[in-house]
Amino acid sequence: MSFKRDFTEEEIAVLVEAAADPGFGRWREMIRSTGGCADPIHLHGRSEIIDPATGEVLLDYDTDKEPLHRLLVACRNRRASRCPSCAETYRADTYQLIRAGLVGGKDVPPSVIAHPRSFATFTAPSFGPVHHRVLNADGTVRLCQPAAGCRLRHQKGDPLVGQAIDPGSYDYVGAVLWNAMSGALWHRTTTIVVRELAAVAGMSERDLRRTCRLSYGKVAEFQARGLVHFHVVIRLDGAEGPDQEAPSVFTVEVLEDAVRHAAQQAVVWAPAGAGTGGRRTVVWGREIDVQAVTLAGVGAAEVTDQQVAGYLAKYATKAAETTGTLDRPVACWHCKGSGADSSGLRRCGRCGGRGSKYEIADLTLNQHAKAMIQTCWDLGADPALEELRLRPWAHMLGFRGHFSTKSRLYSTTLTKLRSARLEWRKARLLRFLGCPEEATLHHLEDDFDPDAETVLAVGHWQYLGRGHTAGQALYARTIAEDLAEERRLARFAPNDEWEEPA
């Protein structure tokens, strides 16, 4: 194991303590098998792999035989702030999903390369001036916002960036409602794109939908000011999906114009509540960027398929915590912030009727994020805004959508990618057990063909907990770093038979 940084005396002490544990060697093997998971799940139980034809037990695993009396498995959390290792797996899957929709593969035909496709970024409007850092063409930093009262030149990493210059006049209600309604605004935008395309072709929307299909892959990213914006790959297919080209009248330029016009026209209305000042409109900001996507290595395009897939995959593992807020809910999980039990007549026993797990005023967050969380909490008490679920999603500053979404026929699915990885691992296990090449592994409760070459897995597992001690957490981090370095070096290795570390 290689250490990537210097440790303090306190950290060295906990590392030595962890390494002195009699089960440390086996623990290290388990954590390496999880990829260096930062928050592994602890299980107790046993599993048998049986040949149903002969009744022979090919493998008998029991955690009682382990030094730690438990098995550690990866948490599979997509958030890089919670587990960088598992988030990297999610990022890699998202990359494959997005890129397959651009160049084919993973059940998508390579002919999609010829389909009109664009990369668009949709941003939120302004709800008040915030500190920002903008570079001039020569790389120097501009003055922040002199007209709003800030003449500083913010350096990289300045905690002021993204904060409201005048919190007293900043429209926190509008910002929270925009986050909460941004998903509905995107849905409205796709409807208008179809309408614009139909107008170009001189046909009705119904006829257009019988002719072509709009497909997309979308990732949400939080800006420093606490508002989401969307990065979207938009592709135009024939009516049958990626296997069919759209009519030739629909060029990349036509698609881009339709997207721009839709962004300018799209509007939805947030529900009116006691603290909203009436019913508010929700629209996109003025900064809408739409660019064509071309193949990597072809021409001098500004945006290639690899760049787009990498960009979207990067932000699929991030959430609101990048703005300085929390990466876990403020609301009590049991009552979802209401403070009452399921009957609504008695106060929640988990939070004592507070509705929250923390006192918002005591959170160690920047003031801008804290103000947005408090706004979510206050508005969330209004029955008129109940559908927005602002209290359960206060830690996300009101945004409750998925960070990585796609239309049904854009590409493969994350489920299929995970299933393929699982089947690969099953096949490797069967090879290790000396089973025939055609053998397949099934769980006892699965449907399977009894006449096929089948191997059964029978298991009984119990959840014990999760996480690491302080010393184990440091070791797990270095293991994750080592595995990441091995994967990086393997990309340049001439040996085509190299396999990814388990």
C-alpha positions, 0 to 999 in steps of 0.5 A: 500500500502506498500513502499519497500524503503525510499523516499527522501524529494522531492519524498515525496512531489510529493507523497503527491501532487498526493494523494491530488488529488480528483480523486486519489482513482479511479486512484489507482483502475485503476492502480491496474487493469493494474498491476501497469503499468508504462506508461498507455494509457489514453482513453476517451469514452464509452462502453455499454454491451447489451443483443441483445435478449431483448435490455437491457443494462447490463452495461453502462460505460462512462469516463465522469462519472469518476473523471479523465474523462478518462480510464487508460489501460496497455501499454503492452510494453515487455521491462522491462526498460519501464514498469516492470509490463507489461514486467512481463506479457510478461515474464510469457507468454513466459515462458508458450510458451517455457515450453509447447514446452518441456513438452506439454500443451497449444495445445502441446501433452505431448508426446513431452517429449520423443522427442530429444531436446537440449538447445543451446547458440550461441555467436558472435566472438571477434571484439577486447578485452573488459574488462570482469569479470571472476571468478575462481573456488574458487570464486575469480576474475581473472585478466581482460586481461593482454595480452591486457593491463588490469590487473584489477580485475573488481568487480560486477557492474563495468561500464568498463565491456564490454567496448573496452580496446582499442577503436581505434583498436576495429572493430566496423564496424564488430560488427555492421554488425554482429548484423545486419546479426545475424538473417540471420546467424541463418536461415543458421544454421537451414538449415545446421542442417537439412543437417547434420541430413540427412547425418546421416540418409543417405537420401537427405534433401528433404526426411529428411523434409518428415520424420522429422521437426526441431522446436525451440524457440529462445530468443536473449540476448545482452552481455555487449559488445553490441553483441547479442547471442541466447539461443535456445531450439531445438526439433526434431519432426516427419514430422507432428510436435509435434504430431509425433515422429521422427525416432529412428535414431535421438537421442539427441546425434545425434541432438546435434552433428548436431547443433555443426557441423552446428554452425562451418560451418554456414556463411553468407556474409554482403553486401559491403559498402564504409565503410566496407572494402569490403564484410565481412563474418559473423560467430558464435564465438567459444563458442557454448554450447549445452546441453540436456534438461530433466524434472525437478526433474528427475535425476541430469541433468544440464538443466531442462525444468523449468530452460530453460523456465525461462532463456529464458523468463527472457531475452525476456523482455530485449534488448540492454539497458542492455548494456548501450544504449537506449531503444528507437530509435535515428532515427526520426520516420517520416523519419526513419533516412534519413532526407528527406520527403516521396518524397525524395526531401525535408528535413524532417519537423519533424527533420529538415533534421538531421534524428535523434531525438538526437545528438549522441555525446550528449547522456549520454551513455558509450563510447562503446555503443555510438561508436556502435550507431555512427557506425550504423549511419555512415554506414546507410548513405550508399545506398549499406547497405540500406537493413540493416536499420542501422539508424532506428535500431541504438539504438539496435546497428544494431540488428533488429530481434525479441527478442523472436521467434519460429518456426511455430509448436514449441508450442502455440503462444503469441496471443493464450495465450493473447486471452485465458486471454481475454476470462477469463476476459470476462467470469468473467465480464459476471458472475459479470453481472449475465449472463448464464454460456453459454453466450459469449461476442462479439464486435458489429463488430465481427462475431457471431452466432445470435442464441447463448447466445450472449452479445454484447459490443459496444464502442467508444474510443479516445486516449488522451495520456499516462504516469504518473505525477512524484508522480503517477509514484512512486505510480504505482511502489509500486502498481506493487511491491505489486501485485508481492508480492501477486503473490509470496505469492499465489504460497505457499498458500494452497487455490486452489481457489485463483485467480490472482489479477485483 
